[in-house]
Amino acid sequence: MRAKLPAEEGFVERDGVRLHYEIYGDGPQTLVFVPPWSIVHARVYKAQLPYFSEHFRCIAFDGRGNGGSDRPDAVEAYALDHFVADLLAVMDATRVGQAILVGLSFGGLLATIVAAQHPERVKAVVLAGTSASIGPGYPYMAPEHFRSQPNDAKGWNKYTRAHFLADYPDFAAFFVSNIFSDPHSTKQIEDGMEWAAGTTGEVLARTVQARTIPPGFDVSETMYRRIACPVLMIHGDDDHIQPYARAQAVAAATGAELVTIPGGGHNPLGRYPGKCNALIVDFLDRRLGVLAPRRKAPRTRPAKRALYVSSPIGLGHARRDLAITRELRRLHPDLVVDWLAQDPVTRLIEAEGERIHPLSARLASESRHIELEAGEHELNAFQAIRRMDEVLALNFMLFQDAVEEGDYDLVIADEAWDIDHHWHEHPELKRAPLAWFTDFVGYLPMPSGGEREAFLASDYNVEMIGHVERHPGVRDRAIFVGDPEDVIPRDFGPGLPAMRDWVPQHFAFAGYVIGQHPEAFGPRDELRRGLGYRPDERVCIVTVGGSGVGTHLLRRILRSYPLVRSRLPELRMVVVAGPRIDPRSLEAPQGVELRAFVPELDRHLAACDLALVQGGLTTCMELAAAGTPFLYFPLRNHFEQTFHVAHRLDRYGAGRRMDFAAATPEAIADAMVETLAKPPAPRPVGADGAARAARMLADLL
């Protein structure tokens, strides 16, 4: 899912070539994102456009040769003069008189030329991994090398016209992997390969050949010295495409602020978006006086303040987070909590009288992304998280805005992966003590993903382990929601630590946290009476959580209802569709009660005779704590439900696991009847998890 779609898009034609552009946001000032080399298109700025369009009018366009723009046949059409004129033409067509230019790689060269030649059009320049006409270059990037005929196509011998034409996919894979020479760049490389498929070797060969055409303007050091506007440069010192020494030469000539990314490759905007976006924000604030609202507002009272970031995937996290907050207020009665959350979590939190941070409304929907990733009762959760990078980049920056403005004493993050990742990768961005909650640690590959997914999961675990061990102070408190025995007895990957050895060294254990433990509901008979359930009926509740992923499961269960009812006439089935599924779309058989939402669902789950649920941990553990028999259907290819949740439920002796692929309506009916006839007796679930977690947080306040 894209974090944000353009508000407007169109084409401008110049010299017979159509250029595709997009406009995001409507701020009072304009940022123009200048396209780099034509091996990629404007999506290369996907980690910047959604956030900066919250504050600016942002223009992005595809350079000639890729994306929605034309691919002219003549080499001359790719001369430097044309690319510069294209930038000006897009600015004219989008009614941009003066702009801040952001240029990656070749886009940086174009931005500096326009800043020097047309200073009235440029307010400031941001250069990342910039190409330049001064300073040393790599020999393998020279025109002579490109025209050579190497005896083999290994290494930089792939960067030749002959190999472009003979095996473009092989060249693209090689070149993109050198753009992202940084460790743990697998997702960025995949994106780069996808964008590279938008052009051909023939087109790119023309762009390189055209570099020998002399431009119609000065591109010497004198040009750089004419740039009068503020310039920010971000450059990795391990850039394989444009040497760091070249960035130093540009900085010396322009007086630019040069920020070095240690060990960084050619595209810091894509690989380190949290750091780079924060650098750009700081630069524009200091040099141009924009984005000033990010500065902290003075406190009006001395009360302690916390920002609570609750995971939006389902409602279970919110229920446990509310329970922890209630206990924390017993210890700090004056505590003010702002919640940064998304629908449907915000509905639940608001119903409890809590304060929603206004930036919550601007978060990109992680629930919607998960729904779009899901198939028929299938969700590869690991790959879905990887592909949520654009959404998480925006949401992290909005979180960073909230922290910069809010002067919080504590940030509480319940599986807010974006915060944990970016603050570990760049600890200097941290602005408040951080308490981190999770109920699982470690990605595990699904067998269907083969060797590739096994490698990727291990690589992500290596990165996470390295983050925590290099920067142990980022998490002021890391809390595992559960007990040591709930950690699955697996390792993080080949040659990596065992989870049961590593997790206890880096986490405290709170025990399981339930929104409200069923023991507080009173005697079960009284609870049933209070909820309107008769003693002579067998109540079955079906619920699939707060996302829209459970539609297929609901329909399958509904087809089993007539079969069960014929064997158990006293059965009463209540189906809770949740906030993101329209109950009318389910076509339930007569006799089934459909609800979009049930207040205090946890009480109904404790009172019913049987529940049918997905494999999410929170609902399953609420049922285990209540002693309610249940069937659970883990989503196919969902590593957490398949491995982490199933291990925990097996430990408690709770629930009957069902394979959705084999769960015909008849099989579901049989399992319901059998479970009602012989309900299991799960182990007790502790009732003090929220209080234990709150005591761990109280120390930080």
N, C-alpha and C positions, 0 to 999 in steps of 0.2 A: 504494500500500500504506500502511495506517496503521502508524505506528511502534509502537503498542501498543493493544490492545483492552481494553475495560473488564473488570474482574474480576467485576462484578455490575452489573445495571441493573434498573430497576423504575419504578413509577409511584406517585405520591401524589395523592390526590384532595382538593381543597380547594374548598369552596363550589361543588361541581358541576363543577369544571375539573380535568382530569387533567394532571399535570406529569410529564414523563419525565426521569429522572435516571440518571447513570452513576457508578460508583465505580471508582477506579483505585488500586492500591497498598494497602499495609496498614501504613504507618508509624505511629509512636506519636502523632503530632500530625496535625491535619487542616487541609487547605486547601480552601476552598469557592470555586469560580470562579463568580461571579455573572453571569448573562446580561445582555448589553447590550440595546439596542433590538431589537425583534422582527424586524428586517430580516435578522438572522442568528440562528443557533442555537449550541449549545455547541461545535461544531467550530471556532468562532472562536478557541478556546484550544488548537488542535492543536499549537502550538509550545511550549506549557508543560506540558500534562498528562503526556506520556510521560516527561519528565525529572523533574518534581517528584514524580511517583508512585514514583520510585526511592527517595525519602526520606520521603514523607508519604503519608497516606491522602488522596486527592483526590476531591472531589465536584464534578461539573459537571451542569448541568441546562438544558433548553431553556425559555426564557421562554414564557409563554402567547402564542400567535400564530405559532409557528414550530416546526420540528423535529418531535419526537415528542409535543409537548404540544398540548393542545386549542386551538381558535381560536373563542372564544365570539363570539356575534353582537351582544351589547349593548355599546354604547360604555362604559357604566358598569363593565363587567367588566375594563376596562383602566385603571382609576383607580390612582393611585400606591399607595394603601392595599393593593390586591390584590397588586401586585408585591412589596411589603415582606412581606406575610403569606405569599406563596408561598415566599420565601427561608427564612423561619422554619419553614414546614411541611416543606420539603425537609430542613432541618437536623434537625428532629425525627424525620422518617421514616428518616433514615440514621444516627440515634443519635449525632448530633454535639452535644455539650454546649457546647463552646467551640471556636472555629476561627479561623484566619487567613483573612480575606476578601480575594479578588482581584477587583477590579471594573474592567471596561473600559467607558468611556463611561457610558451610563445605569446599567450595573452598578455603577459607582463611586458614583453617587448613592445607590443602594440600600444599598451597603455602609456608607456614612457614616451613613445614617439608622439602620440596625441598630446600628452601633457607638455612636451617641448614645443611642438609645432602650433598647437592651438591652446595656449594657456588659459584663455577666457572660457574654455569648455570644461576645464578640469579643476575641481576643488581640492581633491586629495587623491593619492594613488596608494593602493595596497598591492604588493608584489609577492607572490609565493612561488618558490622554485623557479624564479624568473629566467627566461632566456634573455640574452643580451648581445649586443654587437661589440662589446668591449670585454676585456679580461680573457684569461686563458680558456680554451675549450678542450674537450676530449678529442684525440685524434680520430677515434672511430666515428665521431659525429661529423667529420669534415666531408665536403663534397667529393674529394678525391677518393676517400674510402667508399663512399656510396657508389661511385662509378666503377670500382674495382671488380675483378672477377676472381674471387678466392677459390682455392681448390676444394674447400669444404664449407659447410654451412653450420659451423659451430661458433658459440660465443658471439662476439660482435661481428663476425663474418655474416651473420644473419642480416645485419644492417647494410644491405646492398640492394641495388635495383634488381639484380638477378633473383635474389631470394624473395623480395617483395612479390615479384611476378610468379615465381615458381611455387611458393608455399606461403601465402599470406597468413593463414591461421597460425603456422609455426612461428613466423616472425612476430605476429601480434602477441602471442603467448610469451615469447622471450622479452619483447620490449615492455609489456605491461608489468611483468615480474621485476624488471629493472626500474620501472617507475616506483614500484612499491618494494624497495629493497629492505624495508623495515621488517623486523620479525612480527609474526602474528598479523599478517596483512591479507589473509586468505579471502575475506569478503571483498576487500577493495580490488583485489586482482580479478575476482569473478565479475565484479561490476565493470572493470576496465575491459575485460574480454567481451562482455555483452555490448558495450558501446563501440568497441573496435569493429564489431560485426556490422556496424552501420555504414562502413565504407569498404573500399577494396584496395588491394595492393597497387593496382594501376593508378588509382586516384592519389594515393599517398606518394607514389613515385613521382608524380607530376609536382606535388608540393615541394619535394626535396630538390628536384631539378630546378625549380623556379627560384631557389635561394641564390643561384648564381646570377640572377638578373639584377643589375644595379638599381637601387631605389632612386626615386626622383627627389630625394631630400637627404640631408646630412644625418648620418647615424654614428658619427664619431663620438669621442668623449665630450666634445664641445656641445653636442646635442644634450647629453645628460646634464651638463653643467647649467644649461638654460632652464632646467625644470625648477620652478620657484615654489610650487605647492608642497605641502607636507607629504612625505613618502614613508610608508612602513614596509619593511621587507621581512619575510619569514622564509628561512632557507635551511634545509638539512645539511649537516656537514658530511653526510654519506650519500649525497645526491649523485647518482650514476649518469644522469642526463645533462645537467648543467652544474659544472664544478662550483664548489663553495667559494673558491677564489674569484670566480666571476661575480658572484653576489657581493663580495667584498669590494670589487672594483666599482660596481654600480653604486654601492653605498658611499664610497669615498667621493665619487663624482657628484652625487646628488645631495649629500648630507642626510641621507635616509637613516632612520632608525632600523638597525639590522638585528633581528632576533634569530638566534641560532637554535635549531632543534638538534640536540646531541644524538648522533646515530640516525638522524632522520633522512628519509629518501626524498624523491622528487616532488611528491604531492602531499605536503603537510596538511592542506585543507581537507583532503579526504581521509588521511590516516589519523590525524590528530584534530578533529573538528572542535572538540571542547576547548582545547588550548588555543587554537587559532582564532576561533570566534571570540573568545574572551580577549585576546590580544587586539583584535580589530575594534571591539567595543571600547576598550581602554584608550586606544589610539584616537578614535573619532571623538571620544569624550574630551580627552586632554587637548587635542589640537584644533577641534572644530566646535567644541561645546555642545555636541549632540549626545543623546542618550543620558542626559543628566538625571532623569528620574531614578536611575539605578543607585544613586547615592543614598546612604542610609538616612532615614527620617529620624529626628530626635524622639526619644521615648517620652510619653506623657505620664507614665507612672512606673514605679519600680518593680512591678510584677515580673516574674520569670516568664520567658516566652519560648515556646517550642513550635517548630514546623514539623508536622507529621505527614509523611509521604506514604500513602497506602497503595499497594498494588491494585490495579484496576481489573485484573483478570479474575473474574468471579467476585462473589461477595464475602467469601470466607475470611479473607485477610482483614476486611473492614470490621467484621464482627469481633475478631480477636484484638484488633487495634483499639476498638472502642473499650473493650474490657480492660486492656492495659492502661488506657487513659483514665478510666474510672479509678483504678487502683493507684495510679500515679497522683491523682488529685487528692487522694486520702493523705498522701505524704507531703504534697505541696498544694494546699487548698487554693492558693492565689495563682496557680499556673494558668497562663493563657496559651491555648493551642490553636494554631491555624492549620487547616487541612489542605494540602495540595493533592487533589484527587480528581478522578474522572467519572463520568457516568458509566455504570449505574451506581458506583460507590457513593457518589455525592448525594444521591437520593436517600440512601440509608443514613449517612452521616447527618444530613440536614434534619431528617426525621428525629434524630437524637438531640437536636438543638445545638449542634456544633457549628463552629465558624468555618466557612469555606473560603480559602484564599481566592481573591479575584482572578489571579492568573490561571486558576483551574479551568476557567472557561476557554482558555486559549491553547490548552494541551491538545496534541494530536491523539486520536483515540487508539489506544493499544488494543482494546477489546475488538474494535472494528477490524484492525489488522489481523488479529487471531481468527476472526470469523472468515475473513477472506482467504486465509491460509488453509482453512479446514476443508476436508472432503466429507464423504459419507461416514460419519463417526470416525474420522481419521484426522490427526493433527501431528505432524512431525514438529514437536514443540521446540526442539533444538534448532532446526532450520528456520522455523518461524521467528525465533528470537534473533537469529543471525540476520534475517531479512527485515527485521524491524529497526535496523540501524538508523535509517533516515528519520523515523518517528522518534527514536530515542535521542537523536542529536538535537532535535527541536525541543523536546521535553526537558532535556538536561539544561539547555540554555534558559528556558523559562524558569526552571528551578533555581538556576544561578541568579537570575534577576530577583527572584523572591528572597533569596538569602542575602544578596547584596543590599536590598532595600530594607529588610526586616529586622536586622540586629537581633537575631535569635540566639538564645543561650544553648539551644540543643536542636539538632536535626535528628528525627527518628525516621528511619527508612526501612519499610517492610518490603523486602525484595524489589527495591528500586534500583534495578541493575545499572541504569545509566549513571546514577550518582556514584555508586560504588566504583564503577569502571573509570569514569573520568577523573574523580578525585584521587584514585590510586595512580592513574597514569600521569597526573599533573597535581601533586599534593599542594602546590602553591595556590591552587584555585579554592582550597578548602577555607570556609569562612566561619565555621562553628563546629563545636564538638558533634561527632557523628555516632549514633547508635544504630547498628545494622542488625536486622532480623531476617532469618530465613528458616525454612523447615526442610531444606535439602541442600547439600553441597556437592557439586560435581556433575558435569554433563556426562551422560552415558550414551554411546552410539546404539542405534537400533540395527538389528541384523540386516534389515532390508536396505540399509544405507551402504553396506559393503565396506571395503577398505577405506574408501574416501571419507565416509562419515566417521569411521573409527579414528582416522588421522585428524580430522577437524575437531572432534570432541576432545581428543587428547591435547591438541594445540591450544584450544580455549582454556583447558584446565591448567596447562603449563603457564599460560599468561596470568591466570587468576592467582595461582600459587606464587608466582614471581612478584605480582603486585603486593600481596599480603606480606610476604617475607621481606621484601625490600623496604616497604613502607608500613611497618606495624602500627604506627601512630595515626594512620588515617581513620581507622575504626577505633574510636575511643572505647566502644563496647561492642563486641560481636556476640550475638545471642542466638543460639540454636533453639528453635521451638520444638522441644522434645528432649529425650534422654540419650545418653551415649549409645544405648543399645538400638536406638532408632536409626543410627548411621548405618547405611548399607555396607555389608562386608565385601566391598569391591575396591579395586585400586583406581586411581585417576587416569590410568593409561599405561602403556608399556614403559617400564623403567621408572614409573612415578610412585609416590607414596601410597600406602593403603589409606583409604578414607578414614577408617577407624583409628589409625595412628595419627593422622594429620589433623583431623577436625578437633579433637579434644585439646590440642596444643594451641588452637587459635580461636576457640569459641567457649563461651560459658553456656551451660544448659539450664533452661528455665522450666523444663517439663512442658507437657503440651498445654497450649493456651486455647481455651474455649470461650466463645463470647459470653455465655452464661452456662455454668455447669448444670446438667439436668438434676443434680441432687437439690438444687435450689428451687425446683419447680414443685416440690411437695409430693405427696403420695400419688401414684399413677392413676388410681381410680378417680381421685378428685380432679386431677389434671384433665382427664378425658371428659369428665362431666362438665368442667368449665369451658372446654372447647366445643362442646355440643356433640360428642361422640357417644353413641348408645352402647350399653354393655353387650348387647346381642349382635353387634356387627363387627366384622373384621376389617379394620381400616388399613388401606394401602395408600401410601403417598409416593408420588413419582415427581422427582425434581431434578433438574439438570444444571442448576446454578445460574449465574448472572450473565453469561455470554450467550450468543446465539448458536453455539456449536452443537447443542443437543437436539436439534430438530429431528434428525434421522432416528435417534434413539427413542424419542417420544412417540414417533409414528409406529415404530416397531412394537413398542410396549402396548400401545393402544390396540394393535391388531390381536394381541394376546388376551385382551380383556374378556371377550365373549367366551373364550375357551376356559378361562379360570372361573368365570361367573357360573358356567354350567356345572362346575364341580363344587364351587363354594358360593351358594346363593346369598350368603350373608356378607359377601365381599363388597366393600365400598371403596372405590378408587377416586382419589383426588389428584389431579395432575396440575402441578405448578409450573407454568411455562417460563416464568422469569421475565425480567423487564425488557429483554431484547427479542422475544419470540411472541408473535401475535397468536393468542389461543385459537382464534377463528380459523387460522391456517392449518390446524391439525386434524380437522374432520373427525372428531372423536365419536365413537359409537354411543348409542343411547345408554344412559346410566352412569357415564363417566362425568365427574365434575371438573370443569376446567377453571383454573384461576391464573391470572397474570401475575398476581402478587399475593402473598399471604403474610400478614403481619405476624411477627414472632414465630417464624417457621420452625425454629429450633424446638419450640414447645410442642408443635404438632409432630415433629419427628420423634420426640421422646414419648409421645402418647400413642402413636400408631402401632399397629401390629406387624407391619412390614413396610419397608421402603425400597424403592428402586431408584438408583442414582448413577451418575457418571463416576469416574474414578478420582475425583478431586479429593484432596486430603481432608479439608475442613469438614465437609458434610459427613464424610465417612467416619471421622473421629467423633463428631457430635453423636452419631448413631451408636458408635462403639461405647461412648461414655454413658449413653442412655440404656444400653443393653438391648437396643432395638434390632431385630433381625433385618438384614438387608442384602440385596443383590447389587453388585457394582460392576459397571461395564467400562473398563479403561479404554480410552481412545487409542485406536491403532497408531503405532509409531510415536506415541507420547512417552518419552523416556521417563519422565517423573512419575506418571501414573503407573507405567508398566513395571518399573523397578523400585523407586524410592517409596511410593505409597504402598504398593503391594507388600513390600518387605515389612513395613510398619504394621499394616493390618494383619499380616500373618503372625507377627509377634504378639499382637493382642488377641489373636484368635477371633477376629471380627470379620463379618461379611463373607459372602460367597462370590468369588470372582467369576465373571461371565465373559466369554469371548463373543464379541458382537458378530463376527463373521459366521459363527456357528449357532448364534442365538436366534433361531427361527421363532415365530410366535408360539409354536407348540413347545419348544424347548424352554422358553421363558415361562410359559404357563406351568410346565412340570416343575421347574425350579421354585416358583412361587408356592405351589402347593406343598412341595417337600420341605421347604424352609419353614413354612407356617406349622407344619406337623412336628418338626424337630428343630426348634430354634436353638442356635448355639448360645453358649454362655461366655462372652468375651471377658478378658481380664479387666480389672478396674482401671479407669483413666483418672489420673490425679486431678484435683479440683483447685490447686493453688498456683497453677502456671502463670496466670495474669499477675498475681501478687508478687511472685518471685521475679518476674520480668520487671515489674514496676520498681522493685527495690534496687535492681541493677541500674535502672535509669536514674533513680533518685540521687544516686551518688554523683552523677554527672551534672546535676543542677545545684 
